[in-house]
Amino acid sequence: MPNDLPDAEYQRFWKRLQQIGLNLYEARSYLVLVGHPRFKALELAARSHVPRQKIYEVLDSLVEKGFAQVVQEKTKLFSAVEPSLAIPSYFARRAQAMQTELSEQSRSATDLIEDLNASYSEGQGGRGTLDFLRIVSEPLQTATEYRRMMLDAQHDYLEFSRPPYAIDPVDDQMVRDSLHRGVRCRLIVEMGTLDDIHRRRLIEFIEAGVEVHQVPSLPLKLALFDGRKGLLALLDPVITKPSWTAVVFDHNGLGEAMKGLFEQYWQSSTAMPMPH
């Protein structure tokens, strides 16, 4: 037939269709349909080198994915859906399906966490000798630990804030929620290291009731809750690429020492100036 794609183009498109999610038979069949107005199923099987016993399954899949449509005449015929419609619609449906699947998995994961935590508590028995100290190098786990302790804070939240800074709207809201619960929040930041975005964020904090001071430099990143538990973030001095490792602690003595260090810096700090 005169509308067959040239061999080189056929091979190129065939591979690219497989890269976006069509299988071998689906890609072959769609390319043949693209080059012709319509085909009977068995004619398409011969033309696209798809086994006859497989062609109906392949066509059903192409119709479901939005790449083919049925033209009902005396006999059932199949034609290609225009690529500019088929491909974007296919990805939109895939994105929706993935989002639905992720939401379902997230709900299952929440239930699983509760069940596993109960088993974990029973299985661990007594506290280990170093349960009050844990090393966390994965950023998402560090963020989870931070949020958990912030939610539990009753009286005080102290922070050494130094580069690299991170903006997290969830954390920002949690700080505001803590203020509403009556938690006193104090931050010390390094002078001269803030960009405009972070400076605006801190000004909003001050307006909300957070006490923000500044010093020339800080020795580490620190978040301390109620003078007892918190996180120390230390920059790894060995590897070339900067990487932070967090020490999560729940220890009265260490918490007291960190609070003493914070108060020492607080006494020598100055209040962050507000814009005029």
C-alpha positions as CSV (number, residue, x, y, z in Angstrom):
1,M,0.0,0.0,0.0
2,P,1.3,3.5,-0.8
3,N,0.8,4.9,2.7
4,D,3.2,2.5,4.5
5,L,5.8,4.3,6.6
6,P,9.4,4.1,5.2
7,D,11.4,1.4,7.0
8,A,13.7,3.9,8.8
9,E,10.8,5.9,10.2
10,Y,8.9,2.8,11.1
11,Q,11.7,1.5,13.2
12,R,12.2,4.9,14.9
13,F,8.6,5.4,15.7
14,W,8.1,1.8,16.8
15,K,10.9,2.1,19.4
16,R,9.6,5.4,20.7
17,L,6.0,4.1,21.1
18,Q,7.4,1.3,23.2
19,Q,9.3,3.8,25.3
20,I,6.1,5.6,26.2
21,G,4.3,2.4,27.2
22,L,2.9,0.5,24.2
23,N,4.1,-3.1,23.9
24,L,5.7,-4.5,20.7
25,Y,2.4,-5.7,19.1
26,E,0.5,-2.5,20.0
27,A,3.3,-0.3,18.6
28,R,3.4,-2.2,15.3
29,S,-0.4,-2.2,14.9
30,Y,-0.8,1.5,15.7
31,L,1.9,2.4,13.2
32,V,0.1,0.5,10.4
33,L,-3.2,2.1,11.4
34,V,-1.5,5.6,11.3
35,G,-0.6,5.1,7.6
36,H,-4.1,3.9,6.5
37,P,-7.7,5.0,6.9
38,R,-9.0,1.7,8.4
39,F,-8.4,-2.0,8.6
40,K,-10.2,-5.2,9.4
41,A,-8.6,-7.0,12.4
42,L,-7.2,-10.0,10.5
43,E,-5.9,-7.7,7.7
44,L,-4.1,-5.6,10.3
45,A,-2.7,-8.8,11.9
46,A,-1.1,-9.7,8.6
47,R,0.1,-6.2,7.9
48,S,1.6,-5.6,11.3
49,H,3.0,-9.1,11.7
50,V,0.9,-9.8,14.8
51,P,-0.2,-13.4,15.4
52,R,-3.9,-13.8,14.3
53,Q,-4.9,-15.2,17.7
54,K,-3.4,-12.1,19.4
55,I,-4.8,-9.3,17.2
56,Y,-8.2,-8.8,18.9
57,E,-6.5,-8.6,22.3
58,V,-4.0,-6.0,20.9
59,L,-6.8,-4.0,19.3
60,D,-8.9,-4.0,22.5
61,S,-5.9,-2.7,24.4
62,L,-5.2,0.0,21.8
63,V,-8.9,1.1,22.0
64,E,-8.7,1.1,25.8
65,K,-5.5,3.2,25.8
66,G,-7.0,5.7,23.3
67,F,-4.8,4.9,20.3
68,A,-7.5,3.2,18.1
69,Q,-11.2,3.5,17.5
70,V,-13.8,1.2,16.1
71,V,-15.5,2.1,12.8
72,Q,-18.7,0.0,12.6
73,E,-19.7,-0.7,9.0
74,K,-20.9,-4.1,7.6
75,T,-17.9,-5.5,9.4
76,K,-16.0,-4.1,12.3
77,L,-13.1,-1.9,11.2
78,F,-10.4,-0.2,13.2
79,S,-8.7,3.2,12.6
80,A,-6.0,5.2,14.4
81,V,-6.8,8.0,16.7
82,E,-4.9,11.1,15.7
83,P,-1.5,11.1,17.5
84,S,-2.0,14.7,18.8
85,L,-5.1,13.5,20.7
86,A,-4.1,9.9,21.5
87,I,-0.7,10.5,23.2
88,P,-1.6,13.4,25.5
89,S,-4.9,11.7,26.6
90,Y,-2.9,8.5,27.2
91,F,-0.5,10.2,29.6
92,A,-3.3,12.1,31.3
93,R,-5.1,8.8,32.0
94,R,-1.9,7.2,33.2
95,A,-1.2,10.1,35.5
96,Q,-4.6,9.9,37.0
97,A,-4.3,6.2,37.5
98,M,-0.9,6.5,39.2
99,Q,-2.3,9.3,41.5
100,T,-5.2,7.0,42.5
101,E,-2.9,4.1,43.1
102,L,-0.5,6.3,45.2
103,S,-3.4,7.6,47.3
104,E,-4.6,4.0,47.9
105,Q,-1.1,2.9,48.8
106,S,-0.7,5.9,51.1
107,R,-3.9,5.0,53.0
108,S,-2.7,1.4,53.3
109,A,0.7,2.6,54.5
110,T,-0.9,4.6,57.3
111,D,-2.7,1.6,58.5
112,L,0.4,-0.5,58.1
113,I,2.5,1.9,60.2
114,E,0.1,1.7,63.1
115,D,0.0,-2.1,63.0
116,L,3.8,-2.4,62.7
117,N,4.5,0.2,65.4
118,A,2.4,-1.9,67.8
119,S,4.3,-5.0,66.9
120,Y,7.6,-3.1,67.0
121,S,6.9,-1.8,70.6
122,E,6.0,-5.3,71.8
123,G,9.0,-6.9,70.0
124,Q,11.6,-4.4,71.3
125,G,10.7,-5.0,74.9
126,G,12.9,-2.7,77.1
127,R,14.9,0.2,75.8
128,G,18.3,-0.4,74.4
129,T,21.4,1.3,75.8
130,L,21.5,3.9,73.0
131,D,17.8,4.3,72.2
132,F,18.1,7.9,73.2
133,L,20.5,8.6,70.3
134,R,20.0,7.7,66.6
135,I,21.8,8.7,63.5
136,V,19.6,9.7,60.5
137,S,21.2,10.5,57.1
138,E,18.1,10.3,54.9
139,P,16.5,13.8,54.5
140,L,12.9,12.5,54.5
141,Q,13.4,10.6,57.7
142,T,15.0,13.7,59.3
143,A,12.0,15.8,58.3
144,T,9.6,13.2,59.7
145,E,11.5,13.2,63.0
146,Y,11.4,17.0,63.1
147,R,7.6,17.1,62.5
148,R,6.9,14.5,65.1
149,M,8.8,16.4,67.8
150,M,7.4,19.8,66.7
151,L,3.8,18.4,67.1
152,D,4.7,17.1,70.6
153,A,6.4,20.4,71.8
154,Q,4.7,21.9,74.9
155,H,6.9,24.8,76.1
156,D,10.0,25.7,74.1
157,Y,11.3,25.4,70.6
158,L,14.9,26.6,70.0
159,E,16.7,26.5,66.7
160,F,20.2,27.3,65.3
161,S,19.4,28.1,61.6
162,R,22.4,28.2,59.3
163,P,23.0,27.3,55.6
164,P,21.9,25.4,53.7
165,Y,18.5,26.7,54.4
166,A,15.3,24.9,53.4
167,I,11.8,26.2,52.9
168,D,9.0,23.9,53.8
169,P,5.5,25.3,54.1
170,V,4.4,22.4,56.2
171,D,7.2,23.2,58.8
172,D,6.3,26.9,58.6
173,Q,2.7,26.1,59.5
174,M,3.7,23.8,62.3
175,V,5.8,26.6,63.8
176,R,2.7,28.8,63.8
177,D,0.6,26.0,65.2
178,S,3.1,25.7,68.1
179,L,2.9,29.4,68.8
180,H,-0.9,29.1,69.1
181,R,-0.4,26.3,71.6
182,G,1.7,28.6,73.7
183,V,5.1,27.3,72.7
184,R,7.9,29.9,72.9
185,C,9.8,29.8,69.6
186,R,13.3,31.3,69.3
187,L,15.6,31.2,66.3
188,I,19.2,32.3,65.8
189,V,20.3,32.8,62.3
190,E,23.7,33.6,60.7
191,M,24.2,37.2,59.5
192,G,24.8,37.7,55.8
193,T,23.7,34.2,54.7
194,L,20.0,34.9,54.0
195,D,18.6,35.4,50.6
196,D,15.5,37.5,50.0
197,I,13.1,34.5,50.1
198,H,14.4,33.3,53.5
199,R,14.5,36.8,54.9
200,R,10.9,37.4,54.0
201,R,10.0,34.0,55.6
202,L,11.7,35.1,58.9
203,I,10.0,38.5,58.9
204,E,6.7,36.6,58.6
205,F,7.8,34.5,61.5
206,I,8.6,37.5,63.6
207,E,5.2,39.1,62.8
208,A,3.6,35.8,63.9
209,G,5.4,35.9,67.3
210,V,8.7,34.0,66.7
211,E,11.7,35.6,68.3
212,V,14.5,35.8,65.8
213,H,18.1,36.9,66.6
214,Q,21.3,36.9,64.5
215,V,24.9,36.1,65.1
216,P,28.0,36.2,62.8
217,S,28.3,32.3,62.7
218,L,26.8,29.2,64.2
219,P,28.7,25.9,64.9
220,L,25.9,23.5,63.7
221,K,22.2,23.2,62.9
222,L,20.1,22.5,66.0
223,A,16.4,22.0,66.7
224,L,15.6,21.6,70.4
225,F,12.2,20.9,71.9
226,D,11.3,21.4,75.5
227,G,14.9,21.3,76.5
228,R,15.0,17.5,76.2
229,K,14.8,16.2,72.7
230,G,15.8,17.4,69.3
231,L,18.1,17.1,66.3
232,L,21.7,18.1,65.7
233,A,22.6,18.4,62.0
234,L,26.4,18.0,61.3
235,L,28.1,18.5,58.0
236,D,30.1,15.5,57.0
237,P,33.7,16.6,56.8
238,V,35.0,13.6,54.9
239,I,33.0,13.4,51.6
240,T,33.5,15.9,48.8
241,K,29.8,16.6,48.2
242,P,28.3,18.4,51.3
243,S,26.0,16.1,53.2
244,W,24.2,16.6,56.5
245,T,23.8,13.8,59.0
246,A,21.3,14.3,61.8
247,V,21.7,13.0,65.4
248,V,18.2,12.5,66.9
249,F,18.2,12.6,70.6
250,D,15.9,12.3,73.6
251,H,18.1,12.8,76.6
252,N,17.8,15.2,79.5
253,G,21.5,15.8,79.9
254,L,22.2,16.4,76.3
255,G,19.1,18.5,76.0
256,E,20.3,20.6,78.9
257,A,23.7,21.1,77.4
258,M,22.3,22.1,74.0
259,K,19.9,24.6,75.7
260,G,22.9,26.1,77.6
261,L,24.8,26.5,74.3
262,F,21.8,28.1,72.7
263,E,21.3,30.5,75.6
264,Q,25.0,31.4,75.4
265,Y,24.6,32.4,71.7
266,W,21.3,34.1,72.5
267,Q,22.9,36.4,75.0
268,S,25.5,37.6,72.5
269,S,23.1,37.9,69.6
270,T,21.1,40.9,68.3
271,A,17.5,41.0,67.3
272,M,17.0,40.6,63.5
273,P,16.0,44.1,62.2
274,M,12.6,44.5,60.6
275,P,12.2,46.4,57.3
276,H,11.1,50.0,57.6
